Amino acid sequence: PGIHVDPEELLRPPPKGFPPRPQRLALRQGPHQSRVKGRGMEYAESRAYHPGDDVRHIDWRITARSGRVHTKLFQEERERPVLLVLNLTPSLYFGTRNT
């Protein structure tokens, strides 16, 4: 009874190569969902542990219920930088009247 986590499995480096990148639903802020799971703060889902996953994100409740090690995935937080440029030089006031 109980759960046995092999330390060798936790310390094993991640497999070589990269999985195919998921298609993104949105890159904007707001109510848009992203398929990208990352290091955000909002919990997205749990999945079976893979070698190389961060051991700090082990989902102990699901691990205890299922008997298999699971990790928490979080919604990645992305911010798009915004640059606002205003030209307020006097040459742009050519059509205005001072009333």
VMD Tcl script that builds the backbone (N, CA, C; Angstrom):
set m [mol new atoms 297]
animate dup $m
set s [atomselect $m all]
$s set {name element resname resid chain x y z} {
  {N N PRO 1 A 0.834 -1.189 0.000}
  {CA C PRO 1 A 0.000 0.000 0.000}
  {C C PRO 1 A 0.877 1.250 0.000}
  {N N GLY 2 A 0.334 2.304 -0.523}
  {CA C GLY 2 A 1.083 3.551 -0.577}
  {C C GLY 2 A 1.649 3.795 -1.959}
  {N N ILE 3 A 2.382 4.865 -2.050}
  {CA C ILE 3 A 2.949 5.272 -3.330}
  {C C ILE 3 A 4.455 5.221 -3.222}
  {N N HIS 4 A 5.065 4.638 -4.221}
  {CA C HIS 4 A 6.519 4.576 -4.243}
  {C C HIS 4 A 7.021 5.408 -5.419}
  {N N VAL 5 A 7.812 6.429 -5.123}
  {CA C VAL 5 A 8.413 7.255 -6.163}
  {C C VAL 5 A 9.892 6.933 -6.185}
  {N N ASP 6 A 10.353 6.426 -7.303}
  {CA C ASP 6 A 11.751 6.058 -7.460}
  {C C ASP 6 A 12.589 7.325 -7.641}
  {N N PRO 7 A 13.564 7.578 -6.757}
  {CA C PRO 7 A 14.399 8.785 -6.902}
  {C C PRO 7 A 15.107 8.846 -8.254}
  {N N GLU 8 A 15.453 7.696 -8.811}
  {CA C GLU 8 A 16.095 7.671 -10.129}
  {C C GLU 8 A 15.169 8.281 -11.189}
  {N N GLU 9 A 13.872 8.002 -11.056}
  {CA C GLU 9 A 12.908 8.525 -12.025}
  {C C GLU 9 A 12.774 10.037 -11.900}
  {N N LEU 10 A 12.834 10.549 -10.674}
  {CA C LEU 10 A 12.706 11.985 -10.461}
  {C C LEU 10 A 13.934 12.741 -10.948}
  {N N LEU 11 A 15.089 12.105 -10.905}
  {CA C LEU 11 A 16.327 12.776 -11.273}
  {C C LEU 11 A 16.736 12.535 -12.719}
  {N N ARG 12 A 16.050 11.673 -13.407}
  {CA C ARG 12 A 16.385 11.357 -14.792}
  {C C ARG 12 A 16.167 12.591 -15.663}
  {N N PRO 13 A 17.114 12.895 -16.567}
  {CA C PRO 13 A 16.924 14.066 -17.438}
  {C C PRO 13 A 15.762 13.837 -18.397}
  {N N PRO 14 A 15.170 14.912 -18.885}
  {CA C PRO 14 A 14.057 14.761 -19.823}
  {C C PRO 14 A 14.528 14.084 -21.108}
  {N N PRO 15 A 13.620 13.440 -21.824}
  {CA C PRO 15 A 14.010 12.754 -23.058}
  {C C PRO 15 A 14.528 13.737 -24.102}
  {N N LYS 16 A 15.374 13.233 -24.983}
  {CA C LYS 16 A 15.942 14.064 -26.056}
  {C C LYS 16 A 14.858 14.421 -27.067}
  {N N GLY 17 A 15.037 15.545 -27.699}
  {CA C GLY 17 A 14.076 15.980 -28.713}
  {C C GLY 17 A 12.945 16.781 -28.085}
  {N N PHE 18 A 12.184 17.390 -28.912}
  {CA C PHE 18 A 11.085 18.216 -28.446}
  {C C PHE 18 A 9.778 17.709 -29.044}
  {N N PRO 19 A 8.716 17.686 -28.246}
  {CA C PRO 19 A 7.422 17.290 -28.805}
  {C C PRO 19 A 6.927 18.390 -29.742}
  {N N PRO 20 A 6.024 18.079 -30.650}
  {CA C PRO 20 A 5.507 19.125 -31.540}
  {C C PRO 20 A 4.812 20.210 -30.730}
  {N N ARG 21 A 5.005 21.443 -31.146}
  {CA C ARG 21 A 4.416 22.568 -30.425}
  {C C ARG 21 A 2.921 22.620 -30.672}
  {N N PRO 22 A 2.135 22.804 -29.607}
  {CA C PRO 22 A 0.686 22.909 -29.800}
  {C C PRO 22 A 0.333 24.229 -30.481}
  {N N GLN 23 A -0.747 24.214 -31.223}
  {CA C GLN 23 A -1.198 25.427 -31.882}
  {C C GLN 23 A -1.794 26.354 -30.835}
  {N N ARG 24 A -1.439 27.604 -30.899}
  {CA C ARG 24 A -1.913 28.567 -29.910}
  {C C ARG 24 A -3.298 29.069 -30.272}
  {N N LEU 25 A -4.105 29.226 -29.251}
  {CA C LEU 25 A -5.439 29.786 -29.474}
  {C C LEU 25 A -5.389 31.304 -29.480}
  {N N ALA 26 A -4.555 31.872 -28.626}
  {CA C ALA 26 A -4.477 33.325 -28.553}
  {C C ALA 26 A -3.177 33.727 -27.883}
  {N N LEU 27 A -2.662 34.868 -28.271}
  {CA C LEU 27 A -1.462 35.416 -27.647}
  {C C LEU 27 A -1.779 36.704 -26.897}
  {N N ARG 28 A -3.035 37.083 -26.887}
  {CA C ARG 28 A -3.412 38.343 -26.272}
  {C C ARG 28 A -3.834 38.148 -24.824}
  {N N GLN 29 A -3.817 39.265 -24.093}
  {CA C GLN 29 A -4.306 39.225 -22.726}
  {C C GLN 29 A -5.825 39.263 -22.733}
  {N N GLY 30 A -6.390 38.955 -21.611}
  {CA C GLY 30 A -7.832 39.028 -21.486}
  {C C GLY 30 A -8.442 37.653 -21.384}
  {N N PRO 31 A -9.694 37.510 -21.784}
  {CA C PRO 31 A -10.403 36.243 -21.609}
  {C C PRO 31 A -10.015 35.180 -22.634}
  {N N HIS 32 A -8.932 35.375 -23.368}
  {CA C HIS 32 A -8.513 34.417 -24.383}
  {C C HIS 32 A -7.755 33.270 -23.729}
  {N N GLN 33 A -8.055 32.051 -24.148}
  {CA C GLN 33 A -7.372 30.867 -23.635}
  {C C GLN 33 A -6.172 30.553 -24.514}
  {N N SER 34 A -5.158 29.988 -23.900}
  {CA C SER 34 A -3.971 29.580 -24.628}
  {C C SER 34 A -3.771 28.093 -24.411}
  {N N ARG 35 A -3.357 27.385 -25.452}
  {CA C ARG 35 A -3.063 25.966 -25.296}
  {C C ARG 35 A -1.710 25.761 -24.642}
  {N N VAL 36 A -0.932 26.818 -24.540}
  {CA C VAL 36 A 0.409 26.717 -23.988}
  {C C VAL 36 A 0.314 26.595 -22.479}
  {N N LYS 37 A 0.867 25.527 -21.947}
  {CA C LYS 37 A 0.924 25.349 -20.503}
  {C C LYS 37 A 2.311 25.788 -20.054}
  {N N GLY 38 A 2.367 26.505 -18.964}
  {CA C GLY 38 A 3.663 27.015 -18.555}
  {C C GLY 38 A 3.756 27.215 -17.065}
  {N N ARG 39 A 4.489 28.237 -16.666}
  {CA C ARG 39 A 4.786 28.458 -15.270}
  {C C ARG 39 A 3.931 29.565 -14.680}
  {N N GLY 40 A 2.718 29.685 -15.110}
  {CA C GLY 40 A 1.827 30.707 -14.585}
  {C C GLY 40 A 1.342 30.353 -13.186}
  {N N MET 41 A 0.406 31.117 -12.698}
  {CA C MET 41 A -0.125 30.894 -11.357}
  {C C MET 41 A -1.469 30.177 -11.389}
  {N N GLU 42 A -2.169 30.235 -12.500}
  {CA C GLU 42 A -3.506 29.656 -12.576}
  {C C GLU 42 A -3.431 28.186 -12.980}
  {N N TYR 43 A -3.998 27.325 -12.131}
  {CA C TYR 43 A -3.981 25.883 -12.377}
  {C C TYR 43 A -4.762 25.560 -13.641}
  {N N ALA 44 A -4.184 24.722 -14.513}
  {CA C ALA 44 A -4.860 24.332 -15.753}
  {C C ALA 44 A -5.322 22.886 -15.684}
  {N N GLU 45 A -4.427 21.950 -15.354}
  {CA C GLU 45 A -4.780 20.534 -15.308}
  {C C GLU 45 A -3.642 19.748 -14.668}
  {N N SER 46 A -3.884 18.471 -14.460}
  {CA C SER 46 A -2.849 17.559 -13.977}
  {C C SER 46 A -2.658 16.472 -15.017}
  {N N ARG 47 A -1.438 15.972 -15.102}
  {CA C ARG 47 A -1.141 14.874 -16.019}
  {C C ARG 47 A -0.118 13.968 -15.362}
  {N N ALA 48 A 0.065 12.790 -15.937}
  {CA C ALA 48 A 1.032 11.836 -15.394}
  {C C ALA 48 A 2.424 12.452 -15.417}
  {N N TYR 49 A 3.197 12.135 -14.398}
  {CA C TYR 49 A 4.557 12.654 -14.279}
  {C C TYR 49 A 5.431 12.121 -15.407}
  {N N HIS 50 A 6.250 13.010 -15.975}
  {CA C HIS 50 A 7.233 12.629 -16.992}
  {C C HIS 50 A 8.611 12.955 -16.439}
  {N N PRO 51 A 9.601 12.123 -16.689}
  {CA C PRO 51 A 10.959 12.424 -16.212}
  {C C PRO 51 A 11.387 13.813 -16.673}
  {N N GLY 52 A 11.920 14.577 -15.735}
  {CA C GLY 52 A 12.337 15.940 -16.032}
  {C C GLY 52 A 11.344 16.986 -15.577}
  {N N ASP 53 A 10.115 16.582 -15.208}
  {CA C ASP 53 A 9.140 17.538 -14.683}
  {C C ASP 53 A 9.630 18.076 -13.347}
  {N N ASP 54 A 9.231 19.287 -13.035}
  {CA C ASP 54 A 9.607 19.910 -11.772}
  {C C ASP 54 A 8.919 19.177 -10.619}
  {N N VAL 55 A 9.701 18.646 -9.698}
  {CA C VAL 55 A 9.126 17.874 -8.588}
  {C C VAL 55 A 8.324 18.757 -7.634}
  {N N ARG 56 A 8.532 20.069 -7.703}
  {CA C ARG 56 A 7.757 20.978 -6.844}
  {C C ARG 56 A 6.299 21.058 -7.271}
  {N N HIS 57 A 5.999 20.607 -8.497}
  {CA C HIS 57 A 4.625 20.680 -8.998}
  {C C HIS 57 A 3.910 19.336 -8.958}
  {N N ILE 58 A 4.402 18.405 -8.171}
  {CA C ILE 58 A 3.717 17.115 -8.051}
  {C C ILE 58 A 2.358 17.346 -7.388}
  {N N ASP 59 A 1.317 16.808 -7.991}
  {CA C ASP 59 A -0.043 16.926 -7.464}
  {C C ASP 59 A -0.258 15.758 -6.505}
  {N N TRP 60 A -0.057 16.019 -5.228}
  {CA C TRP 60 A -0.070 14.946 -4.230}
  {C C TRP 60 A -1.454 14.359 -4.031}
  {N N ARG 61 A -2.509 15.143 -4.196}
  {CA C ARG 61 A -3.868 14.603 -4.008}
  {C C ARG 61 A -4.204 13.569 -5.080}
  {N N ILE 62 A -3.960 13.912 -6.336}
  {CA C ILE 62 A -4.250 12.961 -7.415}
  {C C ILE 62 A -3.295 11.779 -7.347}
  {N N THR 63 A -2.054 12.039 -6.968}
  {CA C THR 63 A -1.078 10.957 -6.827}
  {C C THR 63 A -1.544 9.965 -5.774}
  {N N ALA 64 A -2.069 10.462 -4.655}
  {CA C ALA 64 A -2.542 9.581 -3.585}
  {C C ALA 64 A -3.770 8.788 -4.030}
  {N N ARG 65 A -4.676 9.425 -4.781}
  {CA C ARG 65 A -5.887 8.740 -5.231}
  {C C ARG 65 A -5.615 7.685 -6.294}
  {N N SER 66 A -4.721 8.007 -7.222}
  {CA C SER 66 A -4.515 7.116 -8.364}
  {C C SER 66 A -3.396 6.101 -8.153}
  {N N GLY 67 A -2.472 6.406 -7.252}
  {CA C GLY 67 A -1.334 5.509 -7.058}
  {C C GLY 67 A -0.217 5.739 -8.060}
  {N N ARG 68 A -0.401 6.696 -8.968}
  {CA C ARG 68 A 0.636 7.063 -9.939}
  {C C ARG 68 A 0.964 8.538 -9.749}
  {N N VAL 69 A 2.231 8.881 -9.958}
  {CA C VAL 69 A 2.673 10.262 -9.751}
  {C C VAL 69 A 2.115 11.157 -10.862}
  {N N HIS 70 A 1.501 12.276 -10.451}
  {CA C HIS 70 A 0.947 13.262 -11.382}
  {C C HIS 70 A 1.561 14.625 -11.091}
  {N N THR 71 A 1.637 15.452 -12.126}
  {CA C THR 71 A 2.163 16.808 -11.990}
  {C C THR 71 A 1.079 17.810 -12.337}
  {N N LYS 72 A 1.138 18.975 -11.704}
  {CA C LYS 72 A 0.208 20.061 -12.008}
  {C C LYS 72 A 0.762 20.871 -13.176}
  {N N LEU 73 A -0.135 21.263 -14.077}
  {CA C LEU 73 A 0.220 22.174 -15.164}
  {C C LEU 73 A -0.530 23.476 -14.938}
  {N N PHE 74 A 0.099 24.572 -15.262}
  {CA C PHE 74 A -0.479 25.886 -15.031}
  {C C PHE 74 A -0.646 26.616 -16.350}
  {N N GLN 75 A -1.635 27.508 -16.403}
  {CA C GLN 75 A -1.862 28.323 -17.592}
  {C C GLN 75 A -0.725 29.321 -17.692}
  {N N GLU 76 A -0.077 29.343 -18.839}
  {CA C GLU 76 A 1.051 30.250 -19.008}
  {C C GLU 76 A 0.558 31.679 -19.102}
  {N N GLU 77 A 1.246 32.558 -18.396}
  {CA C GLU 77 A 0.888 33.969 -18.425}
  {C C GLU 77 A 1.766 34.659 -19.458}
  {N N ARG 78 A 1.133 35.348 -20.358}
  {CA C ARG 78 A 1.870 36.068 -21.391}
  {C C ARG 78 A 1.402 37.511 -21.404}
  {N N GLU 79 A 2.351 38.384 -21.567}
  {CA C GLU 79 A 2.027 39.795 -21.699}
  {C C GLU 79 A 2.635 40.294 -23.000}
  {N N ARG 80 A 1.867 41.053 -23.717}
  {CA C ARG 80 A 2.397 41.646 -24.939}
  {C C ARG 80 A 2.775 43.081 -24.628}
  {N N PRO 81 A 4.002 43.446 -24.923}
  {CA C PRO 81 A 4.407 44.832 -24.662}
  {C C PRO 81 A 3.657 45.792 -25.582}
  {N N VAL 82 A 3.306 46.935 -25.037}
  {CA C VAL 82 A 2.596 47.954 -25.805}
  {C C VAL 82 A 3.451 49.207 -25.806}
  {N N LEU 83 A 3.678 49.751 -26.981}
  {CA C LEU 83 A 4.448 50.977 -27.119}
  {C C LEU 83 A 3.528 52.022 -27.733}
  {N N LEU 84 A 3.297 53.090 -27.011}
  {CA C LEU 84 A 2.423 54.161 -27.480}
  {C C LEU 84 A 3.297 55.365 -27.793}
  {N N VAL 85 A 3.294 55.791 -29.039}
  {CA C VAL 85 A 4.121 56.915 -29.473}
  {C C VAL 85 A 3.196 58.064 -29.853}
  {N N LEU 86 A 3.410 59.204 -29.229}
  {CA C LEU 86 A 2.621 60.404 -29.525}
  {C C LEU 86 A 3.540 61.484 -30.061}
  {N N ASN 87 A 3.140 62.106 -31.152}
  {CA C ASN 87 A 3.883 63.233 -31.701}
  {C C ASN 87 A 3.105 64.487 -31.348}
  {N N LEU 88 A 3.578 65.219 -30.368}
  {CA C LEU 88 A 2.886 66.418 -29.893}
  {C C LEU 88 A 3.648 67.687 -30.252}
  {N N THR 89 A 4.413 67.645 -31.324}
  {CA C THR 89 A 5.160 68.830 -31.738}
  {C C THR 89 A 4.199 69.867 -32.318}
  {N N PRO 90 A 4.547 71.150 -32.225}
  {CA C PRO 90 A 3.658 72.220 -32.733}
  {C C PRO 90 A 3.306 72.086 -34.211}
  {N N SER 91 A 4.135 71.449 -35.004}
  {CA C SER 91 A 3.852 71.329 -36.442}
  {C C SER 91 A 2.581 70.522 -36.712}
  {N N LEU 92 A 2.106 69.750 -35.777}
  {CA C LEU 92 A 0.893 68.964 -35.968}
  {C C LEU 92 A -0.380 69.724 -35.608}
  {N N TYR 93 A -0.243 70.954 -35.100}
  {CA C TYR 93 A -1.415 71.756 -34.740}
  {C C TYR 93 A -1.803 72.722 -35.865}
  {N N PHE 94 A -1.447 72.447 -37.102}
  {CA C PHE 94 A -1.657 73.397 -38.199}
  {C C PHE 94 A -3.123 73.671 -38.505}
  {N N GLY 95 A -4.026 72.766 -38.248}
  {CA C GLY 95 A -5.428 72.979 -38.609}
  {C C GLY 95 A -6.302 73.374 -37.440}
  {N N THR 96 A -5.756 73.669 -36.302}
  {CA C THR 96 A -6.575 73.987 -35.131}
  {C C THR 96 A -6.632 75.493 -34.921}
  {N N ARG 97 A -7.706 75.940 -34.271}
  {CA C ARG 97 A -7.860 77.349 -33.936}
  {C C ARG 97 A -7.802 77.482 -32.426}
  {N N ASN 98 A -7.266 78.563 -32.000}
  {CA C ASN 98 A -7.271 78.868 -30.565}
  {C C ASN 98 A -8.505 79.713 -30.286}
  {N N THR 99 A -9.558 79.133 -29.741}
  {CA C THR 99 A -10.782 79.889 -29.470}
  {C C THR 99 A -11.008 80.017 -28.002}
}
mol reanalyze $m
mol bondsrecalc $m
mol representation Tube
mol addrep $m
